[in-house]
Every structure is written in structure tokens, then in C-alpha cells.
């Protein structure tokens, strides 16, 4: 869509204006740079060891499951890594 180089806030705005329900990203810092109370669409953060396809592929079932239903605005995280207890 020729959005290369667009800053995150503007990217979220463009995504919402073009009918996207969510922005899928590997950028773990993106949610902290945005006013999450005023997001125009959801931010879905992929938590993987790297952005290599081999690290992202195991997350695909969770991604498909998430996108099969209405996604609420806010920050959602998809991970295979165990959470801290």
C-alpha cells in the first residue's frame, strides 16, 4: 500500500481509515509509544524470538484464531513463550 517509512501513529490511523481492524507487528515497543486509550484499531504484537519466518510460523494458528472473530481495540499479544509468574 506504499506505507513504507510511515511512523507508527500515522500507520495506525491509515490502517483504521482503510478498514483494518488491527495492525500486526513484531515491534514490542509500539504499544508503549501510543495512547492505547485512543487507538483507532487494535495492535497485535507477535512475541517471538526474532522476525524470522521460522519463529513467526508457530504463531500462525493463534493469529488465524484471533482474526476469525471481532478484534477489540487495544493491545493484544500473541506468544508461544511462557509468561512470567
C-alpha positions as CSV (number, residue, x, y, z in Angstrom):
1,X,0.0,0.0,0.0
2,X,3.1,2.2,-0.3
3,X,3.1,2.8,3.5
4,X,6.9,2.1,3.9
5,X,8.5,4.6,6.2
6,X,5.3,5.9,7.8
7,X,5.6,6.4,11.5
8,X,3.6,4.2,13.9
9,X,0.9,6.7,14.9
10,X,0.2,7.7,11.3
11,X,0.3,4.0,10.3
12,X,-2.4,3.1,12.8
13,X,-4.5,6.0,11.6
14,X,-4.1,4.9,8.0
15,X,-4.9,1.3,8.8
16,X,-8.2,2.3,10.5
17,X,-9.2,4.7,7.7
18,X,-8.7,1.8,5.2
19,X,-10.9,-0.5,7.2
20,X,-8.3,-2.6,9.0
21,X,-9.4,-3.9,12.4
22,X,-5.8,-4.5,13.6
23,X,-2.2,-3.8,12.9
24,X,0.0,-6.9,13.2
25,X,3.6,-6.1,14.3
26,X,6.7,-7.6,15.8
27,X,7.6,-4.2,17.3
28,X,7.2,-4.8,21.1
29,X,7.7,-1.1,21.8
30,X,4.9,0.1,19.6
31,X,2.1,-0.1,22.2
32,X,4.2,2.0,24.6
33,X,4.6,4.7,22.1
34,X,0.8,5.1,21.5
35,X,-2.1,6.4,23.6
36,X,-3.7,3.0,24.0
37,X,-7.0,4.5,25.2
38,X,-7.4,6.2,21.8
39,X,-6.3,3.6,19.4
40,X,-8.1,3.7,16.0
41,X,-7.6,-0.1,15.7
42,X,-6.0,-3.0,17.6
43,X,-2.3,-3.5,17.9
44,X,-1.4,-7.2,17.7
45,X,2.1,-7.8,18.9
46,X,3.9,-11.0,17.9
47,X,6.2,-12.1,20.6
48,X,8.7,-14.4,19.0
49,X,12.5,-14.8,19.3
50,X,13.0,-13.0,16.1
51,X,11.1,-11.9,13.0
52,X,12.5,-14.9,11.1
53,X,9.7,-16.9,9.4
54,X,10.7,-20.0,11.3
55,X,10.0,-18.1,14.6
56,X,6.7,-16.5,13.4
57,X,5.2,-19.6,11.7
58,X,4.3,-21.3,15.1
59,X,2.2,-18.3,15.9
60,X,0.0,-18.6,12.8
61,X,-2.7,-20.8,14.4
62,X,-3.2,-18.2,17.1
63,X,-3.2,-15.3,14.6
64,X,-5.8,-17.1,12.5
65,X,-8.0,-17.8,15.6
66,X,-7.8,-14.2,16.7
67,X,-8.7,-12.8,13.2
68,X,-11.6,-15.2,12.9
69,X,-13.6,-13.0,15.3
70,X,-14.1,-9.3,16.1
71,X,-10.9,-7.9,17.5
72,X,-11.4,-5.3,20.2
73,X,-9.3,-2.1,20.1
74,X,-6.3,-2.2,22.4
75,X,-3.1,-4.1,22.6
76,X,-3.1,-7.9,22.1
77,X,-0.1,-10.1,22.3
78,X,0.4,-13.5,20.6
79,X,3.2,-15.6,22.1
80,X,4.4,-19.2,22.4
81,X,6.8,-18.1,25.1
82,X,5.8,-18.8,28.7
83,X,4.7,-15.8,30.7
84,X,6.4,-14.8,33.9
85,X,4.6,-15.9,37.1
